[in-house]
């Protein structure tokens, strides 16, 4: 048996080694990172599609096509992975046209107006840079230089160290060496030797506050940089001692304006700024960037297991992926009969525990299911890109504004139950598409949305159309409490239309208006039961039922993200029906939908609910993240409503707590929150029941390559492949604990 298990594991290991070899030499997708800003609230970033990005902070990554505006503040950018650094003066407009990816391409940037200083790195590539202004172009290699652009008045380049080619709009090209300046709009386009005072004036506001020029690859400053507020003490002239030959064109050390600050570099910018370990130095270094190992214990269904999980991570351009290769066992690591089997499945069999000749479909299904379970995640781009893809654990998945699906999670029962979710999207100027599947190994929930913008991004009024279907909610129904005549093929479907209109989109303030309307229609025997949403006996719009509306606004105020809306619904429809707890409550929703179809006019369902929903989130002092939301419902008829919702997330970011360096987060969300506190419900509610979603974790970085992590949460109880239910039909929940050592090389 052990030999058979080893044989089945060998292909996975070979696949891992193959992927590892293809990843060698890859440095990840090039990007620029905001490493410093005197006032980050004055920064504004617009992407290639004309969308103004919210939550622009230190650490924000900029992609090709992004434009950053420094409205009254200075900013510093680091280029990853090549290590160049850029300083932007206040009121500068800077666009990233292209990053260099090979010797045949170039780092291409454009500055419409403002002032910048760039220290361009030299590296393994033949690093090349092209910086343009409205009337001139700079061709650069490893150089310390600056540009000034006042459109129609002045477009100057100056060189601190190195050499650039400077071309004006007449096609004339000159070379500028250290200490030289030129104006592309001057009557005579020529290189002029700058005086020491001129260079000092040009550099006075171009001192790097956060990033260290000494760490730029291939750049060796010839003088010590000093803070701009302090002038170096004058020294006695030594006319008899001439300066070294290689320094003749440099300003004397006592008059050079630079920086002596050595503030710690943010983790996100460590590689770009030169701090932290080198990325991919040799074969072992590259392998270390890929491999990850977790060793520890995990509690599942009240039983404690040991585990060893190999988690290799790959990054090739915009494509990021991680595998999940676990052995979770009770006593014997090498005895496959002792391994934990999620939902009763031997995930290392790859179809071998089925009869390929007698039942090839089941065997093939098990093969693909076991392969999918080895994927932790696959990501390509994000929702800012024209195309993005996410595969694996999905959390806080939202379609549109969320009237159908908001903060949906397929991984709250991880690792007891593992699902391979799928989410993809295509975004264009006038049309956008997105789709989601809950679990590729066992697909049951499918959703999608199409958005139309008739006027494009110039006037971003959008109209959306969404739909979601659960083809097997009965799989989570308690057979002891469900109606005996309820068909097993019942499905739940829901559709929505929405509208969105951005009113203000600035970095310090954004206001976006929206309105959604949705309805839920059960499907029985393959037929849509439209009686659920329309009363045939009605002669007007009053016949509409089992629907909901959600209308309000969202955006940000400085550092605070917010959302405020009014909700109304009736029947068994719930706004955000496919929410964090849906995987656990879908059986309850199926029973509600079937009972509703039997008598929609029943007093249990012929009711209306309205309420106010609000949410807010903020990152404080670049150290803590707080997010909270609450929906307070009431009945216009004065009846009791027990459907309030709340959510709270608290996070401590890495490298905030000194010495120990502990970081982590905790999230708790639930429905029926007030009835739980007041004890007013007829149901047996508890703090961690099926209506609650709870997860949290804390990480202690014990060493540069070793973390100790504790994760807590709740998971559904299973008896083999079957869920365990309470007397009221809700799934029974059990605490889940994971204590592990994470090794990263």
C-alpha positions in Angstrom: 0.0 0.0 0.0 2.8 2.4 0.9 4.5 1.6 -2.4 1.3 2.4 -4.3 1.0 5.7 -2.5 4.6 6.6 -3.3 4.1 5.8 -6.9 1.1 8.1 -7.1 3.0 10.9 -5.4 5.9 10.7 -7.8 4.1 12.4 -10.7 3.1 15.3 -8.4 6.7 15.7 -7.3 7.9 15.6 -10.9 5.3 18.2 -11.8 6.6 20.4 -9.0 10.2 20.1 -10.1 9.2 20.9 -13.7 7.3 24.0 -12.6 10.3 25.0 -10.4 12.7 24.8 -13.3 10.4 27.0 -15.5 10.2 29.5 -12.7 14.0 29.9 -12.4 15.2 33.3 -13.7 11.8 34.9 -13.3 11.7 38.1 -11.2 7.9 38.6 -11.3 5.9 41.1 -13.1 7.7 44.5 -13.3 6.0 47.2 -11.3 6.5 50.6 -9.6 5.8 50.9 -5.9 5.0 54.1 -4.0 7.7 53.9 -1.3 7.2 57.4 0.2 4.9 60.4 0.2 4.9 63.4 2.4 1.1 63.4 2.3 -0.4 60.3 0.7 -3.9 61.8 0.7 -2.6 64.2 -2.0 -1.7 61.4 -4.3 -4.0 60.5 -7.2 -3.6 57.4 -9.4 -5.6 56.9 -12.6 -5.3 53.5 -14.5 -5.1 52.9 -18.2 -8.9 52.7 -18.4 -9.4 56.2 -16.8 -10.5 54.8 -13.5 -9.4 56.7 -10.4 -8.0 54.2 -7.9 -9.1 54.5 -4.2 -6.9 53.7 -1.2 -3.7 55.0 -2.7 -1.1 54.7 0.1 2.5 54.0 0.7 3.1 50.5 -0.7 0.5 50.8 -3.6 1.8 49.1 -6.7 1.6 50.9 -10.0 1.1 49.0 -13.3 1.7 49.9 -17.0 -0.8 52.6 -18.1 -1.1 54.1 -14.6 -0.7 57.8 -14.1 0.3 59.3 -10.7 -0.4 62.9 -9.8 1.4 64.5 -6.8 -1.2 67.1 -5.8 0.9 69.3 -3.5 3.1 66.6 -2.1 6.4 64.8 -3.0 6.5 61.1 -3.7 9.2 58.4 -4.2 8.8 55.4 -6.5 10.9 52.3 -6.6 11.0 50.0 -9.6 10.8 46.3 -8.9 12.7 44.2 -9.7 15.5 46.3 -11.3 15.9 48.7 -8.3 15.8 52.1 -9.9 14.3 55.0 -7.9 12.3 58.1 -8.9 11.6 61.3 -6.9 8.5 63.3 -8.0 8.1 66.9 -7.0 4.8 68.4 -6.0 2.2 68.9 -8.8 3.9 66.4 -11.1 2.0 64.2 -13.6 3.9 61.0 -14.3 2.7 58.1 -16.5 4.1 54.6 -16.8 3.9 53.6 -20.5 5.9 50.3 -20.3 8.3 48.3 -18.2 11.4 46.7 -19.7 11.2 42.9 -19.8 14.1 42.0 -22.1 17.1 43.5 -23.8 14.8 44.4 -26.8 12.4 46.5 -24.7 12.7 49.7 -22.7 11.4 51.3 -19.5 9.2 54.0 -21.0 7.8 56.8 -18.9 6.2 60.2 -19.7 5.9 63.4 -17.6 3.3 65.8 -18.7 4.3 68.5 -16.2 6.3 68.9 -13.0 9.8 67.8 -11.9 11.5 64.5 -11.3 14.8 63.0 -10.4 15.7 59.4 -11.5 18.6 57.2 -10.4 18.5 54.5 -13.0 19.9 51.1 -12.1 22.4 49.0 -14.0 21.8 45.2 -13.9 21.8 41.9 -15.6 19.7 43.2 -18.4 21.0 45.9 -20.7 18.8 48.4 -18.7 17.4 51.1 -20.9 15.1 54.0 -20.1 13.1 56.4 -22.2 11.6 59.4 -20.4 9.6 61.9 -22.4 8.0 65.3 -21.8 5.7 67.1 -24.2 8.6 68.5 -26.3 11.6 66.3 -25.6 12.8 62.7 -25.1 15.6 61.4 -22.9 17.5 58.2 -23.7 19.1 56.8 -20.6 21.1 53.9 -19.2 22.5 53.9 -15.6 22.4 57.6 -14.8 21.4 60.1 -12.0 19.5 62.8 -13.7 16.4 65.1 -13.6 13.7 66.6 -15.7 11.7 69.8 -15.4 8.6 70.4 -17.6 6.5 73.6 -17.6 4.6 73.0 -20.9 5.2 75.7 -23.4 7.7 77.5 -21.2 10.5 75.3 -20.1 11.6 71.7 -20.6 15.1 71.1 -19.0 17.2 68.1 -18.3 20.1 68.0 -15.9 22.6 65.2 -15.2 24.1 64.6 -11.7 26.1 61.6 -12.7 26.4 59.6 -16.0 25.3 60.4 -19.5 22.0 60.9 -21.3 20.9 61.5 -24.9 18.4 64.4 -25.0 16.2 65.0 -28.1 14.0 68.0 -28.8 10.8 68.1 -30.9 12.9 69.1 -33.9 14.7 65.8 -33.9 18.0 67.3 -32.7 19.9 65.1 -30.2 22.7 66.2 -27.8 24.5 64.4 -25.1 24.5 65.6 -21.5 27.2 64.5 -19.1 27.6 65.0 -15.4 27.0 68.6 -14.3 25.4 69.7 -17.6 21.9 71.0 -18.3 19.9 71.8 -21.5 16.5 73.3 -22.3 14.6 71.7 -25.2 12.6 74.9 -25.7 15.6 77.3 -25.7 16.5 79.3 -28.9 19.8 77.4 -29.0 19.5 73.7 -28.1 22.9 72.9 -26.5 24.6 71.4 -23.4 25.6 74.0 -20.8 28.0 73.4 -17.9 26.0 74.2 -14.7 27.6 76.1 -11.9 27.7 74.6 -8.4 25.0 76.9 -7.2 22.7 75.9 -10.2 23.1 72.2 -9.4 22.4 72.9 -5.8 19.2 74.7 -6.7 18.1 72.0 -9.0 18.6 69.3 -6.4 17.3 71.2 -3.4 13.8 69.7 -3.6 15.0 66.4 -5.1 16.5 64.8 -2.0 15.3 61.2 -1.4 13.7 61.0 2.0 13.0 57.2 2.2 14.8 55.4 -0.6 18.6 55.2 -0.4 20.5 56.1 -3.6 23.5 54.0 -2.4 21.4 50.9 -2.8 20.5 51.4 -6.4 22.2 48.5 -8.4 25.3 49.8 -10.3 25.1 53.3 -8.8 28.0 54.4 -6.7 27.6 58.0 -5.5 30.8 60.0 -5.6 29.8 62.2 -2.6 27.9 61.8 0.6 24.4 63.1 0.4 23.2 65.5 3.2 19.8 66.5 4.4 18.4 69.6 2.6 17.8 71.4 5.9 21.4 71.2 7.0 24.3 72.7 5.1 27.6 70.9 5.5 30.2 73.0 7.3 32.5 74.9 5.1 36.1 73.6 5.0 39.3 75.5 4.5 40.1 75.9 0.9 42.9 73.7 -0.3 43.8 75.2 -3.6 47.1 73.4 -3.8 45.3 70.0 -3.9 43.4 69.5 -7.2 40.3 67.2 -7.1 40.7 63.7 -8.5 40.4 63.5 -12.2 37.2 61.5 -12.2 35.4 64.1 -10.1 36.2 67.2 -12.0 32.7 67.7 -13.2 31.1 67.0 -9.8 30.1 69.7 -7.3 32.4 69.8 -4.2 31.2 67.6 -1.4 30.4 70.5 0.9 27.9 71.9 -1.6 26.2 68.8 -2.7 22.5 68.5 -1.8 21.5 64.9 -1.0 20.1 62.9 1.9 21.6 61.1 4.9 18.2 59.5 6.0 18.2 55.8 6.5 14.6 55.2 7.5 13.6 51.5 7.2 12.3 50.5 3.8 8.8 49.0 3.6 8.6 45.3 3.2 6.9 45.7 -0.2 9.8 47.8 -1.5 12.6 45.9 0.0 13.8 44.2 -3.1 13.5 47.4 -5.2 15.4 49.5 -2.7 18.1 46.9 -2.1 17.3 45.9 1.4 16.2 42.4 2.4 17.6 39.2 0.8 18.4 39.1 -2.8 15.8 37.7 -5.1 16.9 34.5 -6.8 20.7 34.6 -6.3 21.7 31.3 -7.9 19.8 28.1 -8.2 19.4 27.6 -4.4 18.1 31.2 -4.0 15.6 30.7 -6.8 14.4 27.4 -5.3 14.1 29.1 -1.9 11.8 31.7 -3.4 9.5 28.9 -4.6 9.3 26.3 -1.8 7.3 26.6 1.4 6.6 24.0 4.0 4.1 23.9 6.9 4.5 21.4 9.7 2.1 21.3 12.7 -1.3 20.2 14.0 -4.9 20.8 12.9 -8.2 20.1 14.7 -11.0 18.8 12.4 -14.3 17.5 13.7 -13.0 17.5 17.2 -10.0 15.3 16.3 -6.4 16.5 16.2 -4.2 15.6 13.3 -0.6 16.1 12.5 0.2 17.6 9.1 3.0 18.2 6.7 2.1 20.5 3.8 4.4 21.4 0.9 3.3 24.7 -0.6 5.5 25.7 -3.6 4.8 29.2 -5.0 5.4 30.3 -8.5 5.4 33.8 -10.2 5.8 34.2 -13.9 4.9 37.7 -15.1 1.3 38.4 -14.0 0.7 34.7 -13.3 0.9 33.7 -9.7 0.2 30.2 -8.4 0.7 28.0 -5.3 0.2 24.3 -4.9 -1.2 22.6 -1.8 0.4 19.2 -1.3 -0.8 18.0 2.2 -0.4 14.9 4.2 -2.7 15.2 7.2 -2.5 12.1 9.4 -3.3 10.7 12.9 -0.3 8.6 13.8 1.7 7.4 10.8 2.9 9.8 8.1 3.7 6.9 5.7 0.4 4.9 6.1 -2.1 6.3 3.6 -5.0 4.6 5.5 -4.1 6.9 8.4 -4.5 10.1 6.3 -7.4 12.5 6.7 -9.8 12.3 3.7 -11.7 15.5 3.0 -15.4 14.6 2.5 -14.3 10.9 2.5 -12.2 11.3 -0.6 -8.7 9.8 -0.8 -7.2 12.8 -2.5 -3.9 11.0 -3.3 -5.6 8.2 -5.3 -5.9 10.1 -8.6 -8.7 7.8 -9.6 -7.0 4.6 -8.6 -9.7 3.7 -6.0 -12.3 3.5 -8.8 -12.9 0.8 -11.5 -11.6 2.5 -14.7 -13.0 -0.3 -16.8 -16.4 -0.6 -15.1 -17.0 3.0 -14.2 -14.6 5.3 -16.2 -16.6 8.5 -15.6 -16.4 8.2 -11.8 -12.7 7.3 -12.1 -12.0 10.3 -14.4 -14.0 12.6 -12.1 -12.0 11.5 -9.1 -8.8 12.0 -11.0 -9.6 15.6 -11.9 -11.0 16.3 -8.5 -7.8 15.1 -6.8 -5.7 17.2 -9.2 -7.8 20.3 -8.5 -7.4 19.8 -4.8 -3.6 20.2 -5.2 -4.1 23.9 -6.2 -4.1 26.5 -3.5 -4.5 29.3 -5.8 -3.8 30.6 -9.4 -4.0 34.3 -10.1 -3.5 36.3 -13.2 -3.8 40.1 -12.9 -6.5 41.7 -10.8 -9.8 43.5 -11.5 -7.9 46.6 -12.6 -6.6 44.6 -15.6 -8.5 44.0 -18.9 -8.4 40.3 -18.0 -8.1 38.7 -14.6 -8.4 35.1 -13.3 -8.5 33.7 -9.8 -8.6 30.0 -9.0 -8.6 28.4 -5.6 -9.7 29.7 -2.2 -12.2 32.6 -2.7 -13.0 35.0 0.1 -15.0 38.2 0.1 -16.1 37.5 -3.4 -18.7 40.1 -4.6 -20.6 40.3 -7.9 -21.6 43.9 -8.8 -22.7 45.8 -5.7 -23.6 42.6 -3.8 -27.3 42.3 -3.8 -27.0 38.7 -4.9 -23.4 37.8 -3.9 -21.4 39.8 -1.3 -18.4 38.6 0.6 -19.1 35.0 -0.5 -16.4 32.6 0.8 -15.8 29.0 -0.2 -12.9 28.5 2.3 -14.4 29.0 5.8 -14.2 25.3 6.3 -10.6 25.0 5.1 -8.7 22.7 5.6 -11.5 20.4 6.7 -13.2 20.9 3.4 -11.3 22.3 0.4 -12.9 23.9 -2.6 -11.3 25.2 -5.8 -13.3 28.3 -6.7 -13.1 30.0 -10.0 -13.5 33.7 -10.7 -12.6 35.6 -13.9 -13.4 38.8 -15.6 -12.9 40.9 -18.8 -13.1 44.7 -18.6 -13.3 47.0 -21.6 -14.2 50.6 -22.2 -17.9 50.0 -22.7 -18.5 46.4 -21.6 -17.3 44.1 -18.8 -17.9 40.5 -17.9 -17.3 38.4 -14.8 -18.0 34.9 -13.7 -17.7 32.7 -10.6 -17.9 29.0 -9.8 -17.8 27.8 -6.2 -15.8 24.6 -6.7 -14.3 23.2 -9.8 -13.8 19.8 -8.2 -17.6 19.7 -7.5 -19.2 22.6 -9.3 -22.7 23.5 -7.9 -22.9 27.3 -7.8 -22.5 29.4 -10.9 -22.7 33.1 -11.3 -22.0 35.9 -13.7 -22.5 39.6 -14.5 -22.3 41.8 -17.5 -21.9 45.6 -17.2 -22.6 48.0 -20.1 -21.2 51.6 -20.1 -22.9 53.3 -23.2 -20.6 56.3 -23.0 -17.4 54.6 -22.0 -15.1 55.8 -19.3 -15.6 59.4 -20.4 -19.0 59.3 -18.6 -18.9 56.1 -16.6 -22.7 55.5 -16.2 -23.0 51.7 -16.0 -25.9 49.2 -16.2 -25.4 45.7 -14.9 -27.1 42.3 -15.3 -26.4 39.5 -12.9 -27.5 35.9 -12.4 -26.6 33.1 -10.0 -27.8 29.5 -9.8 -27.2 26.8 -7.2 -27.9 23.5 -8.9 -27.8 21.3 -5.7 -28.7 23.1 -2.5 -30.5 19.9 -1.4 -27.1 18.3 -0.9 -26.9 20.4 2.3 -30.4 19.7 3.5 -31.1 17.8 6.7 -33.2 14.7 5.7 -34.8 14.6 9.1 -36.2 18.1 9.2 -36.8 18.8 5.4 -40.3 18.3 4.0 -40.8 14.7 3.0 -42.3 15.7 -0.3 -39.5 18.2 -1.3 -37.9 17.1 -4.6 -34.2 16.4 -4.5 -33.7 18.3 -7.8 -34.7 21.7 -6.4 -32.4 24.5 -7.5 -32.2 28.1 -6.5 -31.7 30.9 -9.0 -31.6 34.6 -8.7 -31.2 37.5 -11.1 -30.5 41.2 -10.7 -30.3 44.5 -12.6 -28.2 47.4 -11.3 -27.1 51.0 -12.1 -24.0 52.9 -11.1 -23.0 56.5 -11.5 -19.7 57.9 -10.2 -20.4 61.5 -9.0 -16.9 62.4 -7.6 -13.8 60.3 -8.0 -10.8 61.9 -6.3 -8.2 60.4 -4.1 -9.4 62.3 -1.0 -13.2 62.0 -1.8 -15.2 59.7 -4.0 -19.0 59.3 -4.2 -20.6 56.6 -6.3 -24.4 56.3 -6.5 -25.9 52.9 -7.2 -29.3 51.1 -7.3 -30.0 47.3 -7.5 -33.1 45.2 -7.9 -33.2 41.4 -7.7 -35.5 38.4 -7.3 -35.1 34.7 -6.5 -36.8 32.0 -8.5 -36.7 28.3 -7.4 -36.4 25.6 -10.1 -38.2 22.3 -9.8 -38.1 19.5 -12.3 -36.2 21.8 -14.6 -38.9 24.5 -14.6 -38.7 28.0 -13.3 -41.3 28.5 -10.7 -42.3 32.1 -11.6 -45.2 31.9 -9.2 -42.6 32.7 -6.6 -42.1 36.2 -8.0 -45.5 37.1 -9.5 -49.1 36.7 -8.2 -51.2 35.7 -11.1 -54.3 37.1 -9.4 -52.8 40.6 -9.3 -53.6 43.3 -11.9 -50.7 45.7 -11.2 -47.2 45.9 -10.1 -48.4 44.9 -6.6 -48.2 41.3 -7.9 -44.4 41.4 -7.7 -43.1 39.5 -4.7 -40.1 37.6 -3.4 -37.7 40.4 -4.6 -35.5 43.1 -3.1 -34.0 46.5 -3.8 -30.8 48.0 -2.5 -29.9 51.6 -3.3 -27.3 54.0 -1.8 -23.8 55.3 -2.3 -20.2 54.2 -1.6 -16.7 55.5 -1.9 -14.0 57.0 0.4 -13.4 60.0 2.5 -9.7 60.5 2.8 -8.6 57.2 4.4 -12.1 56.0 5.3 -13.9 53.6 2.9 -17.7 53.7 3.3 -21.0 52.4 2.1 -24.5 53.5 3.0 -27.7 52.1 1.6 -31.4 51.5 2.0 -32.8 47.9 1.6 -36.2 46.6 1.0 -37.3 43.0 0.4 -40.1 40.5 0.9 -40.9 36.8 0.6 -37.9 34.5 1.2 -35.5 36.7 -0.8 -32.6 38.0 1.2 -30.2 40.7 0.0 -26.7 39.3 -0.3 -28.3 35.8 -0.3 -25.0 34.3 -1.4 -23.0 35.6 1.5 -20.2 34.3 3.7 -22.4 31.6 5.3 -24.2 30.5 2.1 -22.3 27.2 1.8 -23.5 26.3 5.3 -27.1 27.6 5.0 -28.0 26.7 1.4 -30.0 23.7 2.6 -32.0 25.9 4.9 -32.7 28.3 2.0 -33.8 25.4 -0.2 -36.4 24.3 2.5 -37.6 28.0 2.8 -38.0 28.3 -0.9 -40.0 25.1 -1.2 -42.3 25.9 1.7 -42.8 29.4 0.2 -44.0 27.9 -3.1 -46.6 25.8 -1.3 -48.3 29.0 0.0 -46.7 32.4 -0.9 -49.6 34.2 0.9 -48.7 32.5 4.3 -48.1 34.9 7.1 -44.6 33.5 7.4 -43.7 34.9 4.0 -46.2 37.6 3.1 -44.3 40.3 4.9 -42.0 43.2 4.1 -38.7 44.1 5.5 -36.7 47.4 5.2 -33.6 48.7 6.8 -30.4 50.7 6.6 -27.1 49.1 5.8 -23.7 50.8 6.6 -20.1 49.7 6.4 -16.8 51.4 6.9 -13.1 50.5 6.9 -9.9 52.3 7.5 -6.1 51.6 7.8 -4.8 53.6 10.7 -1.1 54.7 11.0 -0.1 52.1 8.4 -0.4 49.7 11.3 -4.0 48.6 11.9 -7.0 47.8 9.7 -10.5 48.0 11.0 -13.6 47.0 9.0 -17.2 46.9 10.3 -20.7 46.7 8.9 -24.3 46.4 10.2 -27.7 46.0 8.7 -30.6 47.1 10.9 -34.0 45.8 9.6 -37.5 46.6 10.7 -41.0 45.7 9.5 -43.4 48.5 8.4 -46.2 46.4 9.8 -44.6 46.4 13.2 -43.8 42.7 13.1 -40.7 41.1 14.6 -37.7 40.9 12.3 -34.7 38.7 13.2 -32.6 39.2 10.1 -30.0 41.8 11.1 -26.4 41.3 9.9 -23.1 42.4 11.3 -19.4 42.0 10.4 -16.2 43.0 12.1 -12.6 42.6 11.0 -9.5 43.7 13.0 -6.0 43.4 11.7 -2.5 44.1 12.9 -0.2 44.6 9.9 3.3 43.0 9.7 6.3 44.8 11.3 4.2 47.0 13.6 4.8 45.4 17.0 8.5 45.9 17.8 10.8 43.1 18.8 8.3 40.2 18.5 6.9 41.3 15.1 3.6 39.5 15.7 0.8 40.2 13.2 -2.6 38.8 12.3 -6.3 39.4 12.0 -9.7 38.1 13.1 -13.0 38.3 11.3 -16.5 37.6 12.7 -19.7 38.0 10.8 -23.2 36.6 11.3 -26.9 37.1 10.7 -29.4 37.2 13.6 -26.9 39.1 15.7 -29.4 41.1 17.8 -31.6 38.0 18.5 -28.5 36.2 19.8 -27.7 39.1 22.2 -31.2 39.6 23.3 -32.1 35.9 23.6 -35.4 36.7 21.8 -35.2 34.1 19.1 -37.2 30.8 19.0 -34.1 29.2 17.6 -31.2 27.8 19.7 -28.6 30.4 18.6 -25.0 30.5 19.8 -22.0 32.6 19.1 -20.4 30.2 16.7 -23.4 28.5 15.1 -24.1 28.1 11.4 -25.3 31.7 11.1 -21.8 32.9 12.0 -18.5 32.9 10.0 -15.5 33.2 12.2 -11.8 33.0 11.4 -8.6 34.4 12.8 -4.9 33.9 13.0 -1.7 35.2 14.5 1.8 34.8 13.1 5.1 35.1 15.0 8.2 35.4 12.8 10.6 33.4 14.9 13.4 33.6 12.4 14.0 35.0 8.9 12.9 31.7 7.3 10.5 30.4 10.0 7.1 31.5 11.2 4.9 30.1 14.0 1.2 30.5 13.2 -2.0 29.8 15.1 -5.3 29.8 13.2 -8.7 29.4 14.7 -12.2 29.2 13.2 -15.3 27.0 12.9 -16.1 24.2 10.4 -19.1 22.0 9.7 -19.1 18.6 11.3 -19.0 15.6 9.0 -19.8 12.0 9.6 -17.8 10.5 6.7 -19.2 12.4 3.7 -22.4 13.4 5.4 -22.9 16.7 7.3 -24.1 16.5 10.9 -27.2 18.6 11.7 -28.8 20.1 14.7 -32.5 19.6 15.6 -33.5 22.7 13.8 -31.9 21.6 10.5 -28.9 23.9 10.7 -25.4 22.3 10.3 -23.6 21.5 13.5 -20.4 23.4 13.9 -17.1 22.5 15.6 -14.1 24.6 16.4 -11.1 24.3 14.2 -7.5 25.0 15.4 -4.3 24.9 13.5 -0.9 25.3 15.0 1.9 25.1 12.5 5.5 26.0 11.7 5.9 27.6 8.4 9.2 27.3 6.7 10.2 29.5 3.8 13.6 29.3 2.4 
